[in-house]
Amino acid sequence: MTAAPPSSQGWSHQTPPMAATSVQSSQHGWQQQPPPHGPPMPPHSSGGPPPQHPSMPPMPPNSSMGAAAPSSAFGPPVGHAKPAMGQPPMPPQSQPQQQWTGHPPMPPNSGWHGGMQNGQNGQTPPPQPPMPGQQHQSMRPPMPPQQMMQPPMPPTSMPPTSMPPTSMPPPPNLRQQQQPTPPLHAQNQPPPMYSGGGGGGGPGGGMPPPPMRGPAPGNPPMMMQQQPKPQASVPYPPGPYQPGHGQQQQPPPPMMPPSSVGHRPPGPPMPPPPPGSQAGPGGSQWAPPAGPTQGYGGFPGQPQMPQQPAPPAAKSLDPDQMPSAVQVMEEDRRKNSGQYETGQQLGQPPPLVSTDFVAVDRGGCSPRFIRSTLYTVPCTSDLLKSTHIPLGLVVSPMAELAPGEAPIYLSDLGASGPVRCIRCKAYMSPYMTWLDGGRRFQCALCGGTTDTPETYFAHLDHTGRRMDTYQRPELHLGSYEMLATAEYCKGGILPGTPGLVFMIDVGYRAVKSGLTALVCAHIRDRILDLLPREEGQEDSPSALRVGFATYDRVIHYYNLSPGLSQPQMLLVTDLEDVFVPLVDGFLVDPSESESQIGQLLEAIPQLFKDTAETESILGPVIESGIDAFKSAQCPGKLIVFHTGLPTAEAPGKLKNRDDRKLLGSDKEKTLLSPASDYYTQLGQRCVEAGVGVDLFVCCDSYVDLASIGQVPFVTGGSLYKYTYFQASTQGRQLSLDMERAVQSSRAFDCVMRVRTSAGTRPVDFYGGMYMANTTDVETGVFGSDKAVALEIKHDDKLAEGESVLIQCALLYTGIGGQRRLRIHNLALATSAQMPDVFRSAELDALINLLAKSSLHQLLKRGPKEVRESLISRCSNILAAYRKNCASNTGPGQLILPELMKLLPLYINAIIKNDAFQTGSDVSTDDRSYLMYLCESMDVLASNVFFYPRLMPLHDLPPDSPDSEQPTLPAFIRCSVERLDQRGVYLLDNGLVMFLWVGPSVDPHWINQVFGVNSLEEIQKDMTELPELDTPLSMQIRGVIDLIRRKRRRHMRLFVVRARDKMEPWFLNFLVEDRGVSNGSSSYVDFLLHIHKEIRSLLS
């Protein structure tokens, strides 16, 4: 250590499952069959073919229509030809027509299912000549009134229940009667229209040609006819926007964040159908492919698209008839918005994460803290295995509360500390049973009895409840906190007040990009005022202490003692055994050392403005931060700003090992795994010291995120990546991410344990954490946006009618230095019937668990194996439901449980996600970055990440003058078929936002929002909308700001003009279409493949 000489500045140197209607084939056509006990079928000739639309030609006898799946609107199926860019469009191709009979009226609130069948001979019919006057689907004239089907009645919505404020309910009863089981099947909407055979589909999982879009949802057709799609990229056809088939994908421009896709919630429970309702019989046959096949879902080995004319598109099911995530989300919002009382209905899943609800604690924790994949647990392990649904939890113990929800109450039990079971160490909860007049209590988890401490004793009333039940949070609430004593602290010593240490890169890259100056200015102007406060002490100064260090090839520490007139710099050049050269004066109270901090942050950019140091270090920087917190005897968080691959001679030195050729191969796991265990062990040392790390990486080249990202991942911190960072373009994004990282710093030095009832136990854990044993989850920090997923297995048979109890206990140090316990309790029902299990599934939590477990396997197995495992899991779940809960239906019908009808959509979205996809479009660092993010996401974040939100902005109604915030427009499905060339659409997935501007947008709209007169005048690199003093501009910017506030990170906005080179990047987020860059399957492709897999499993 050496002291730097004085400078010129003067100082020293984070429901029922639905049921199904069936589609049954006849010799002459297709006929819609009602359930056996459903409404009567409209009469028609029993011996002849069903009635036909007047515009349709007669069907040849004994012809069948083979099943075919769609390609994306971006081009023909992989393996077929398409015209090259600039060539004239191909003439319309001839297509066979299809016939449909009318649908019987459907009862309201029914489930979705479809039956797929071919004709008897299973052969593809010969192409028919084009029909005269054939029109595009969007321009088709309306059907005759007598042939239109009666639309389904709107679902009934029960108002949310709430308990009067003057009456408190008793604590939940462990033997509470479960809700009566409604019939398993119900009817919701017409099944999808399947047609037969066509080239492209085959046993190898090839993708059939695309379908045409049918009429709008809610108006299902009685008859459909396929029309040829335009074959040229320009001009655009009228109606829904469709990119040209000849459009070439351009390489992504600089400063693009990694692409990823999003997710939507499952459907709510539906009312029971009429008694005896069930699905009818059906069948499905597949014609062999007429040509070379490809791997399913864009797996390695698929051929590239040749530049040749495309064959005629075969008919397939209408995407409008497929289960819609948007519709499911809207139905749940209508049903479950408002108050949601926890712990009142065992076995019933909570509202979806997309629904705005206010949780009222009635003895069970809010679903914001714990979500289960199943709310009815099978009584035996064999029954659980036969469903193929993993029983798991997604736990986010520090989740933020919604406005209007009561805070987490704190219970101080004095020097005796929390009351616990003497056998399993579970903490006091509303589920404990009191014995001997309150002198003993029986544990609800293990059944053991424990003597009540004298200081905790209270008499019981005539019902056996304690007289002070409603005076103690732990006796009547599902979530609460307790003050811990010294025995819950390391070494039996209470910790000091936590601290935040900012470690700023001052190397050449950081200075020239503006990072150093930006960070110093924002800390000085905003961050110190935003330091988190204790609950209820928002007007008081924060108790957190702060410290500062800078680094390039050496580390500079700063003495900020309030007694100094100016800051003092101290250098550490020994990087093999780093240490902090001072204890007093490094971590200081920001209010006491305000002057010294201000001087330092103003001087740092000037001190290093002429630096030429290009090599940097990282490992010793974090090691010295650990030493600083150990010396101060307190936990805390390191906020590190870094710009490049650590190549200087020091511990943690890394080499450039990037090789994109390995991505997609079985060797890619060597790139996506850490180069060595140095940074993993460094993260574990941070956790042992109670230190978390947030790492902000601003890079313009490979930095080996797979290695250095281990530190924030293991410590429970956050990883941020800014590609080609420049303060002028990404400064606002980084500044707002800094604010959220600081404000989320509320839990330090954390240890979490999940306990379950006797007969079950948690086994596998996934997420950002360190586990020194098989039970305790340890992190340096635990943010409000972090979640840990875990799987639960049976140890013994469970008694039907009893409850399975879950208790999550998080031990942490708060902002004020208090050691606290945050307890969450959840009760699950049990059943020996498989229909009850499927009726209680929670798909959002299941998708979160499956994604995290698959990412964990991705580092051990090849990407193809992981994707096939996801497909296999999906097929087995749906086949188990089909076999055990809908066995009376025909073997060829595709039947989906109501609460899991979106499972194929979400599984396909996971497979299409860039965290799982391979190829040269996503860099190695971006793959690692997305994998780390996904493994730490809570259910709300993964909900948007896997199925993005897409909404139109071109026809917003004016905001009410009395509204405090703008009204969000209704979401639409993530498909290019939903885009209108005259429209403007906003898409977000929690990490990035796109504003897509169609080619025929009204110039007045463009002028009101962008301040220019035409589409061509909009700047290509625009990342923020101009602040114009027009009502429309203020409304659009208000919508964007509202969405950003709802997300975990600040999302950078990209304005995408139609036909620009960034358009394929935007279209890749439309997850219901075929992948633009990687050829991954569309939603309908995947559904057809899953149906084939289910039939194979059942046969």
DONUVO-166840 format. One record per residue (C-alpha): x, y, z. Coordinates in steps of 0.1 Angstrom, whole numbers, plus 5000, padded with zeros to 4 digits. Each point is the difference from the previous one (the first is absolute). Layout:
BEGIN
XYZ ...
//
This chain:
BEGIN
500050005000 501350344991 498650345005 499550214969 501450354999 497850305003 498350104968 498950344986 496649955016 501750035034 499449665015 501849685003 500149724982 474948294956 467548134946 499449804989 501849874970 498150064969 498449774980 499849954966 497949994969 501149774973 500550014963 499049684982 500749924964 497549844976 500549864966 499050324982 501350275023 500450125035 497350025027 500050175033 498749775027 498650135034 500849825032 497949685005 497750175026 500350364986 497750204979 498349834970 501750014966 498350204973 498449764976 501449934966 499949714976 501549695016 501049834968 501550294981 502750255006 499450295023 498850344986 502550214982 500650374997 498650124966 503450134989 501849675005 500449744973 498849655006 502549765017 501249704981 498849685015 502249825025 502550285002 501850105032 501950315011 503249935017 501050185031 502450294994 501550265023 500750354990 503350174994 500650345013 498750294980 503750084993 500349734974 499249654989 500949705020 503749915003 500849764973 497750174974 500950274976 499350375001 500750284975 503150205004 500050365010 498850234972 498449724979 496450054990 497449825021 499049654990 496649944985 497349875023 500349635006 497149774998 498749855032 497449745009 497150135019 498649885033 496549965013 498650065034 496649935015 498550235026 500849995036 497449945026 499550275026 502649985028 499350055037 501950295015 503449975016 501049684984 503549874995 501949964968 500949694982 500249884965 499749684981 502249934970 499049764973 500849924964 497849844974 499849634998 502749944974 502550245017 501350124966 500650364990 497450124975 501250134966 500250384997 496950174988 499950304976 499750345017 496450105006 498950304979 499750325020 502049855029 500950275026 502350045029 498749885033 499850355014 497950124970 497649705000 496350104999 498049925031 498349665002 496249964996 498250055033 498449665000 503549844998 501650195028 500549825033 498650145032 502950165018 500949875035 498450195029 502350235019 501449845031 498450085033 502350185025 499649975037 500850315020 503049985022 499249915035 501250205030 499749955037 498350285020 502750205018 498349965033 500049625000 503249794999 499749644989 501549725020 503449864990 499849754971 499049655010 502449734990 497149764994 498050264981 497749844975 501250024965 497850164974 497649764982 501449874969 498250134969 499749794969 503349964982 498850114966 498350314988 499550174967 501450344992 500450084963 500149814967 502949774995 502650084974 499349924964 502449734989 500649904964 501949714986 503349914985 502450224980 503750004993 502450085028 498549815029 501349665007 501249755026 503350205004 498150295014 500250214968 498050324999 497150014975 499250314980 498350305015 496350065005 498150324992 498650215027 496349965006 497450255013 500550185032 499649825033 496649995014 498449954965 501149644992 499149914964 497749734989 502149964968 503650094992 501850034967 503750044996 501550284979 503550024986 502250255018 501950274981 503549884990 501750344997 501450235027 498550314984 497550144997 498249905032 496549854995 497150185016 498849895034 502349845026 503750074995 502049714986 503850034994 501149894966 501249654994 502950124981 501350235027 503649935010 501150015036 502750255007 502649975028 499050185032 501350365003 502450095029 498650085034 497349744999 499149825032 499649634997 496649894987 497749785021 496449915000 497250025024 497249825018 496450025009 497949855028 497749704999 496249985001 497850045031 497749735014 496849974980 496449925012 498949644996 498249894969 496649834998 500249665016 501249734978 501850224976 503049844984 502150024969 499049804970 502249764980 502650114974 503249894983 503050134982 502249874973 503150154985 501249984964 503749954994 501950314989 500450064963 503650085000 503050045024 499150045036 501650215027 500549985037 497050125020 500050355015 503150114981 502349755016 503649964987 500249844966 497150184984 500650124964 500150374991 497250164979 500849974963 499250304978 497449834978 496350044994 497949875029 497549724995 496350065008 499250035036 498049725014 497050055023 500349975038 498350115032 499150365005 502350175026 497050195013 498649685013 503149915020 500150075037 500950375004 502250135028 498550344996 496449875004 501049795031 501650305015 497050234994 497649745014 502049975032 500250385003 496250024998 499649725025 502750065026 500850385000 499450165034 500649845034 501349655003 499749845034 502849765007 499749675018 496249974995 499649744972 502449715001 500749854966 499150304980 502850184981 500450375005 499550284975 502550014971 503050225004 498750224971 496950095021 500150305022 498749895034 500350105036 500949715023 498350005034 501849775025 497649765016 502549745012 501949924968 502850194983 499450204969 500749844966 502650284995 502249825025 499449634992 498349834970 499649634997 499849814968 497149795015 497650115027 498749655005 502849765008 499649634989 499949775030 502649764986 503250044981 498749764974 497050224993 502350304997 502349824976 497149894979 499050374994 503650094990 499450345016 502850095024 498850115034 502050325006 500150345015 501250344988 501050205030 500650375000 500150095038 500850374995 497550074972 498650354999 496450065012 497350154977 498550345009 497349955025 501549695016 500849995037 503750015010 501849705015 499550035037 502949965024 499749795032 502550075028 500149715025 502850145021 503149835012 498549664998 499850034962 497649834976 497949705011 500849684981 499249634998 502549815021 500249724974 500050154965 500850365010 497050144981 499050345012 496750095016 497250034975 496250014998 499949634994 501349895034 497649825023 499950095037 499849735027 499649985038 498350345002 502850174980 502949855019 501249804970 499650024963 500149744972 502050084969 497949994968 503049894979 501649715020 497349935026 502450045029 498950175033 501950285017 499650175033 498850364998 502650255014 498750175031 500450344984 497949894971 497249835019 496350114995 496749855009 497749844975 496450094992 497149754997 501149914964 503549915010 501650324986 502350235019 498450315014 502850214985 499749854965 499350344983 502650185020 502849794987 500750004962 501549655001 496849855013 497650134973 502050124970 501749804972 502950244997 501850185028 503450095014 501749935034 503050165015 502849755004 502449995029 503849975001 499949624997 498850054964 503150204991 503549894989 502249955030 497150105023 500750374993 497450234987 501050154966 500850364993 498150234977 500349884964 501950204974 500150064962 503450024983 500250154965 503049864980 500550204968 502149914970 502350294990 501849824971 500250144965 496749844988 498150135030 501250354997 499650034962 496549864999 498950245027 499349735026 502250145027 498750354998 496449884998 500249785030 501750265022 497550274990 496949785006 501249885034 500650365010 496750144987 497549715005 501249685016 500950135034 496550145004 498449674990 501749775025 497449775015 498450075033 498449775026 496249944997 498350305016 503150225001 499950144965 500550355012 503149925020 503549974986 501049664988 502149795025 502149854972 503650104998 501950054967 503549974987 501950064968 502849844981 501450034964 502149764980 501949934968 503149795005 500250115036 497350085027 499550355014 498250035034 498750335013 499950135036 496850205005 500250065037 497850305010 503050155018 502050044968 499850324980 500649814968 499849634989 503249795002 501049744974 501949685009 501449754975 500349635002 502349854974 500549655015 497349814983 501049655011 499050075036 497750304999 498950185031 498250325010 502550265012 497650175023 497149915022 498750335014 499050244973 499349754972 496349925009 498550335011 496650155007 499050184968 498450285019 503050065022 502649984972 497850184973 502750264993 502849754996 497949774978 499150294977 503650114996 501149644992 497349944973 500850334983 503849925000 500049644988 499250074963 502750274999 502649795017 499849724974 498950204968 503449944983 500549645010 501349764974 499649685020 498249744979 500549695022 497849955030 499549775030 496949875017 500749725024 502250205024 497450295000 497349775014 502549845024 500850335014 496350085004 499649695020 502950105023 498450355004 496849865014 501749745022 502150285015 496950205007 498249705014 496950064980 498349854969 499450204968 500050024962 502750074975 498850204969 502749944974 500250184966 502249814976 500950044963 502149724986 501549655002 502349995031 503349944983 502650165024 502349775019 498049955031 497849735016 496949954978 501850074967 498149874971 500749924963 497850054970 498449664994 497150114979 499249764971 496550034986 500549694979 499549805032 496650155007 497349744992 502449715003 500549775029 503150195008 498250335006 499849935037 503750065002 499450364988 497050055022 501749875032 502650205019 503649974987 501149905036 498549995034 501850325012 497050234996 497649735014 502149975031 500350385002 496250025001 499949745028 502550205020 497750314995 497049805014 501949885030 500950375008 496450114995 500850204968 498150014968 501250134966 498350204973 502150004968 499450264973 501949894968 500450264973 501949834972 500650014963 501649664997 500149655016 500350025038 499349645010 496850065019 499749625006 503050045024 499750355016 496149975001 500549735027 500750265026 496750194999 498149674993 501349815030 499750305024 496450074990 500950334983 499150134966 501949994967 499550294975 501550014965 500250304976 501549914966 501950284982 499350235030 500150374994 498850245026 498250214974 497749714989 499849765030 500850235028 496350045011 499549625000 503149945022 499150295023 496549865007 501349655004 502450135026 497150165019 498149685001 503049805010 500650235030 496350025010 499649625000 502949965025 497949905031 501149655010 503649925007 501849695012 497149774993 499349645009 496749844988 498549665009 496849844987 498349755022 497149784990 497549765017 501049655009 499949784970 501650264976 503350174997 501750254977 502749854979 501250214971 500650375000 500550234970 501050375000 502850245010 501249875033 502749815019 499149675019 502649875024 497649725009 496949844986 497550225019 501250365004 500050254972 502650275007 500450344982 501850325007 496950204991 496549914991 498250254977 496350054995 500349874964 501849685008 498449665004 501249655007 498249704985 500049665017 498549664995 498349805027 499949625002 498049755021 501649825029 496849825009 496349964991 497950305010 496649975016 497250124977 498250315014 503050115020 502150314990 503550024989 501650305017 502950204987 502050245022 502750224985 502350185025 502450264988 502650125026 501650334989 501550335012 497850304994 501050364990 500250105037 502349715009 497249805017 500149624995 496649894989 498049704990 497450034972 497549715001 497649894973 497549725004 498049824974 497549715002 499349774971 497149754996 500549634994 498149754978 500349654987 498250094968 501950124969 497350234988 500350205032 503750044994 499650134965 497250235012 502450175024 503050064977 501750344998 501750034966 502050325007 501949845028 500449674980 501650194971 502350185023 501149675016 500449824967 502050284985 502450025029 500549635002 500649984963 502650275001 501749815028 500149704978 501350204970 503450025016 500249625004 498249874968 499850114964 497550274989 498149754978 499549765030 498750295021 497550114974 498949644994 499649965038 497650305001 498049864971 499849665016 498950155033 497250204983 498849694981 500149785030 498050245021 497350044974 500049634992 499549925037 497050235001 498649854969 500449655012 498850045036 497650294999 498449984965 500149634992 496550004985 501050224971 501349884967 503649904997 500950264974 498750315018 502250265014 498750085035 501650255022 499250065037 498550345007 502750145022 502849864979 498650064965 502850254993 502749755009 501049934964 500150384993 502350075029 502349704995 500550104963 500750365012 502749865024 501649804972 499950314977 501650225026 503550124994 501249865033 499349654985 500450064963 503349964982 501550174970 502250294991 497350265005 500650005038 503550045013 501549785027 499950285026 496350074992 499149635004 501750005034 498450335010 496549884992 500649675017 501150175032 496950234999 497649724993 501249795029 499550295025 496650124987 496850005020 496749884985 499050354990 503250074981 500049664982 496350054992 501050294977 503449874990 498649694982 496950164986 500550374992 497250255003 498950154967 497550294998 498850244974 500650375005 498550154968 496450015013 500350095037 496850165014 500750345017 500949975037 497550125025 501050335016 499449855035 502349704995 503350005018 501749784975 499449914963 497849704991 501949714984 498649874968 498849644997 502749764992 499949804968 501649664990 503749994992 499649924963 500850204968 496449924989 498850255026 502050294986 498350254978 502150194975 498250325011 500749945037 502750075026 500749735026 502049995032 501749675011 501849945033 501549695016 501350155033 503550064985 499450204968 497250204983 499250034963 497750264984 499249874966 498650254975 498149864970 500750114964 496650174996 499650195033 498050324999 502550294995 498150205025 500749745027 503750004991 500150385002 498250005034 502449755015 503350034982 499850364988 500849914964 497749974970 500749654986 501249655010 503450054982 500850305021 499949815033 503649955013 501149644998 502150015032 497350165021 499749855035 497750255017 497050184986 500350384996 498250205027 497450184980 497350225014 497249814984 497349795017 500949694980 503750035007 499450045037 497649705000 502349774982 503050105022 497849945030 499149654989 503749924995 501050145034 497249815017 501249674985 503650075010 499050065036 498349665001 503249824989 503149905020 502550184978 499950324978 499249884965 501750184972 497750104972 500749924963 497950174973 499749754971 498850134967 498349754976 502549844976 503050125020 502949775007 498949985037 496549874990 501049625001 501450065035 496650135011 498149734982 502149735018 498150105032 496749904985 500149665015 496949854984 501750024966 502849804986 503450135010 501450264976 503649925004 500249655013 496949834984 498649905033 496449874999 496950215001 497349955027 497849804976 503049794988 500849915035 496549925010 499749764971 503349845010 498949965036 496749844989 502049754980 502249935030 497049955022 498449754976 503349814999 500149985037 496449895003 500549734973 
//
